[in-house]
Amino acid sequence: MGARPLLNRRLDGLGTTIFAEMSALATATGSINLGQGFPDTDGPAEIARAAADAVLSGRGNQYPPGPGIPELRTAIAEHQQRFYGLGYDPDTEVLVTAGATEAIAAALLALLEPGDEVIAFEPFYDSYAACIAMAGAVRVPLTLRTPDFRPDLDELRSLVTPRTRLLLLNTPHNPTGTVLTPAELTAVAALAVEHDLLVVTDEVYEHLVFSGAHYPIAALPGMRERTVSISSAGKTFSFTGWKVGWVTASAPLVAAVRTAKQYLTYVSAGPFQYAVADALRLPDEYFGGLRTDLRRKRDLLADGLTAAGFEVFQPQGTYFVTTDITPLGEKDGLEFCRSLPGRCGVVAIPNVVFYDNTEAGRSLVRFTFCKQDEVLLEAVRRLQRL
Ligand SMILES: Cc1ncc(COP(=O)(O)O)c(C=O)c1O
């Protein structure tokens, strides 16, 4: 081949995701993997059984409808009504996707032109940078800073230019655990309305909130017609391998996102769609139980990390806790995470990979607590060796 690099230059520098690198390291070293955010126990047995039943009874084994099966679209619309009082038409305002990941990709590819600017809170989930790049758009980070990781709303305002097309939100926020307050969301919404911006909001951790509550920005005045809300079944129901996600938005926005989506996967996860429809209708006790369980795990890991000498930033939501390694005499999170399996048999994620402004994240390290108590206790015991 000639001198031209094989990888499209838009993807230059995106390399292998940190999750692949760190999960491979965990396997190679037999370490406890507190890196990638997937639970080590499956979701409700009756939901797993619903998926198996769907396969065995031939529901969804062939291409399901492009927008998703009607049963699931209806259940998604009911969920938005039940938890947030948001009304969506299952036929025109709901789209089923291959996880939130595809929803993010389809939304950004559909809504952005090359050169458009996208403001996103950094540290950002790694697929945002890749999808903005694939769309030929430009990411403009608003840095969430220690110790509280709140967005500076004046700074946000100052980042808006005539080229700004879209605000990309994530609440509850991975990796910081920040849950945007009604006041913050109101300020973001006012800015969006004033500058006629679109909002894409990734709410996959909507049910994992430990202090306060989750508020969808789509519910604020003037936002329904300009907001693409994204969520998925992975985190809420502990079936991250099923990859069933969804978009709720006005009909014109859903039509735009669907146009991109149909050429990405066309459809996915037929039988799982039936099971997720059941899952979304689980009683309140399920959602409350998930939260209580994860709050206990958060406290268990956060206390253990504090005892091991980390500075711990208590997350309000998600199943991640961000720490600073400076009190351990360490400076570089990437180096620290690469050496951690050898030093004490634990894998974590260096937050710096989620930043453009790398100085702001250099000494920060993320651990997940969606693991069984005994796994967390063993990880904490090992980390005391530091
Ligand atoms: C913020 C955020 N968005 C999206 C996803 C991916 O969701 P899904 O597995 O439904 O594609 C994740 C997974 O870790 C995430 O943390």
The ligand as a MOL file (V3000), in Angstrom:
LIG
                    3D

  0  0  0     0  0            999 V3000
M  V30 BEGIN CTAB
M  V30 COUNTS 16 16 0 0 0
M  V30 BEGIN ATOM
M  V30 1 C -22.6560 7.5940 29.0110 0
M  V30 2 C -22.8760 6.3330 28.2650 0
M  V30 3 N -23.6090 6.3500 27.1450 0
M  V30 4 C -23.8300 5.2420 26.4350 0
M  V30 5 C -23.3130 4.0320 26.8290 0
M  V30 6 C -23.5490 2.8090 25.9800 0
M  V30 7 O -24.8170 2.3340 26.1150 0
M  V30 8 P -25.2740 1.0090 25.3250 0
M  V30 9 O -24.5710 -0.1410 25.9360 0
M  V30 10 O -26.7350 0.9890 25.4900 0
M  V30 11 O -24.8750 1.2010 23.9030 0
M  V30 12 C -22.5580 3.9530 27.9870 0
M  V30 13 C -21.9590 2.6810 28.4050 0
M  V30 14 O -21.0700 2.6020 29.2140 0
M  V30 15 C -22.3240 5.1420 28.7170 0
M  V30 16 O -21.5870 5.1210 29.8270 0
M  V30 END ATOM
M  V30 BEGIN BOND
M  V30 1 1 1 2
M  V30 2 1 2 3
M  V30 3 2 2 15
M  V30 4 2 3 4
M  V30 5 1 4 5
M  V30 6 1 5 6
M  V30 7 2 5 12
M  V30 8 1 6 7
M  V30 9 1 7 8
M  V30 10 2 8 9
M  V30 11 1 8 10
M  V30 12 1 8 11
M  V30 13 1 12 13
M  V30 14 1 12 15
M  V30 15 2 13 14
M  V30 16 1 15 16
M  V30 END BOND
M  V30 END CTAB
M  END
